[in-house]
Amino acid sequence: MTISHERGAHAVLDRILTLEPTAAALVRTRNRLASGTHFTPGFVAAVGQIHRLKPGRWPVHQVAAFLDIHAEVGAGRYAMVQIEVGAVPRPDAARAANAAALADLPDPFTTQLDSNQNAADEDGTVAWTEDIVVTRSTGVPYTAGCAAPESLTIPTVLRAFCVPLEVGTTMPSRTLLHLEEDGGVARWAYDSTDLYILLNLRHPLVA
């Protein structure tokens, strides 16, 4: 049965396929995911892990959700914060160990891991109790020497906030739903020693 965030991803796919440039971007993105190259390390897993399968095997509507998030990061509408945890997440049954690993995040970040979860919409929450500075893209490209073009970035101050936490596997479509509905999401992916916070800078709760 298709659930709500997957229906949203299918709607994103339909929108992408209506224009030749965005449809071509979808094909390029799927090829890049299959090759495992050309993305910032950790970014793909931060957006989604589906049963820990290789991204090249994602259903095309999940690739569309990933592309939508990637494009919004590049345009400066979404921002990402990377926080070192120093440990990789363990399976759901080891929630006490996971909670202990997340308990020592740098100030002003704090976590609350649901000890039961019980098929809830998220695994807990990540909050920060004072303003933080994040780097966001301006959407304006530049070329440094012979390197490939990158986007100019600027610092942006964000006030105290709280976002859902997703540990381990999750679909890009669920990440996109959190960004649009909750204003952001924190991701601690399997095999990652870092926590990534994705934020929707245009969400009324964040802006």
Disulfide bonds with the S-S distance in Angstrom:
none
